[in-house]
Amino acid sequence: MIGVDVGGTFTDVFVLNESTGKASVAKVPTSRPDQSAGFLSGIAQGGDNLADVATVVHGTTAGTNALLERKGARIGIITTEGFRDVLEMRRRDRPNTWGLRGNFEPVVSRELRLEVPERTLADGTVHTDVDEAAVQAAAQQLLDAGCLAVAVMFVNSYANPANEKRAVALLREMWPNPHVSASYEILPEIREFERFSTTALNAYLQPEVSGYLHRLDNALATNGFGGEFLIVQSNGGVMAVDTACRLPVRTALSGPAAGVIAAGYIAECAGFSNVITGDMGGTSFDVSLIAEGQTVLAPQTSIDFGMVVRTPMIEIATIGAGGGSIAWVDKGGLLNIGPESAGSDPGPVAYARGNTRPTVTDANIVLARIDPDRPIGGGLKTLDAAAARQAIDAHIGKPLGLSTEEAAEAIIRVANSRMAGAIRLVSIERGFEPRNFVFMPFGGGGALHAGAMLHDVGIGRAIVPRYPGVTSAMGCVIADMRQDFVQTINALTKDVDVDALGALMQAHLDEGLQMLDAAGVVFAGREWVFELDMAYLGQTHTVAVPLPVTVADGQIANPSRDDITAAFDETYRRVYGRLLSGGVTRVLNLRSSVIGKRPKFDLETLAPVAGSSVETARSGVRSVYLAGAWHETAIFRRLELPVGAVVSGPAILEQPDTTILIEPGLKGTVDRFGNVIIEREEGA
């Protein structure tokens, strides 16, 4: 099995031989603008014959990058008369708090947002049938304008998609490619802007993402691969390539989601159910929280201002504090980190590829926390530490009146402060006590900052996985297959048609199981989850109410109104501590998930082999700058440390995909899975 995670700076590969239990990793620069070259290069570096590979699972940032960089396709929109400007009006928000005006350009310009006569009312009644001739004329106009994809978004189509279905059928007869997105298929849910935005972004991504995935699929087949090729979704599950090509908007946070899934599995195996993850790559620092073994799913996210994607995704907070994030001093004399990044090309100053502005990685090199003779990824034989020192002196040291080491340490401290702020955002500010969690740093640079997070946030311990630099790639191998569905109900609980609700749930279950069957993937089991978005009448925000459902021989037993009311009361009381006496409740949406549980591999297969010792794993000593002074620091080959080994700080553990820093007052212990548990020394 091969997992491939394409990040903004590096492409990471995790190869697992299930018959021997042996794992190997590879890290190569991400190729731009076409990421497929780096993908194939990483697999080749992994050294496997593709004909012997059963499964390739891919976490990608192709969709995310296309949205952030506005490099999607030229698309058109066909919508109801009077609604062409929904994307531009949004929720009457603005990109900046202050100022008389805020500029925003939707991904579809106004001349390509066309209207046709049709109207469906909010109760599902068709007031005006769709004008088929107008739909055909609009489609031809968009084709003549060079549009590669089209989105059909009729008002209230979630309540009755009849008009939209007819328009889509006409379009698919005359459109020259499969890139026709329909809002009733993408998001049959109330709230016009969110539905319109998600559908438009799906169309915007379709030509780019489907072309990229087809190139990969063909290249893999050409090289002898005949197994399963799966794509990671933003919700942490995987889907087949044809589903990803049809619904590329579900890949918006594909790569980061895979890392959270792997972190949850690693922590669970190690005995920790509460985890805060910190994925530090070359471009960003992504933080997520897992409570009682459950990842937190958000119903929607904003990829950028005005670019709202409403589809279930793992809740991840992202800041520009990766290894390649550039350090700079503003006009007020304050030191800042990011959000601009040097990426993989040109990369940090020490890469000697033309960048002259210092990065977080350059600071770690100057402080000797990273060995310049042992770079990770990038194909470099050595790093230019002298150039990194000069850049830090010129851009940070002189403006702030600091020595080289003081300036470098200041860069690290600011970066740590920003990371700690992101951790507080997902924990303290949401009612979670960090002391009850372990911190799992991964990505190429995360383990260098684990000790600082323990100190700054008050977390008790950190767990560094066996291969932290490629944890997201490992997550690709672990992730289950998952299909999510949503349908608006919009009725008072006392008026809910339970037979119709049961029929919807059955339809979701049947479609989800059919998708699992069609994927041709081996599953260890299958699960399904049904939830209702509910609230008291008059409330804007809803609570997700798990619906207890009995399924026998693939058939769902319809829930009763009493079941729904009891489930709401239990959920609302747990969330808010009380019920509203005499309150009238309503059901807004049904959300269904069908999950194919993929077999998990035994993490003990990654553990160190017997026969090594702490002393044989020790490779030397070097001076490392810590807490304002140089310290003689023991260096170890991390992968050779035996199970049960204890290493006291200051120490550095080196491996091909990352470097781990154990600061003074801390110790690292190797558990039976090969993870390093970092915690405070007794009395420290």
BELNORCOR-V541213 format. One record per run of one state. SS is the DSSP state (2 for helix, 1 for strand, 0 for the rest). FROM is the first residue (numbers start at 1). TO is the last residue. Records with the same first field share a line. If there is no record, write none. Layout:
# BELNORCOR-V541213
SS = FROM-TO  FROM-TO
This chain:
# BELNORCOR-V541213
0 = 1-1  7-9  18-21  30-35  47-49  53-54  60-61  69-74  81-85  90-109  117-118  121-125  129-131  145-148  154-161  175-179  187-191  223-227  233-237  247-247  252-253  271-274  281-284  292-293  296-296  299-300  305-306  310-312  315-316  320-324  330-334  342-348  352-358  367-384  401-403  427-427  431-433  437-437  443-445  458-460  465-467  479-480  496-497  520-524  537-542  547-550  553-554  557-560  577-584  598-602  607-613  627-628  641-645  649-650  656-657  663-665  671-675  681-684
1 = 2-6  10-17  22-29  55-59  75-80  113-116  119-120  126-128  149-153  180-182  228-232  238-240  275-280  285-291  294-295  297-298  301-304  307-309  313-314  317-319  325-329  335-341  359-359  438-442  461-464  481-492  525-536  543-546  551-552  555-556  585-597  618-626  629-637  646-648  651-655  658-662  666-670  676-680
2 = 36-46  50-52  62-68  86-89  110-112  132-144  162-174  183-186  192-222  241-246  248-251  254-270  349-351  360-366  385-400  404-426  428-430  434-436  446-457  468-478  493-495  498-519  561-576  603-606  614-617  638-640
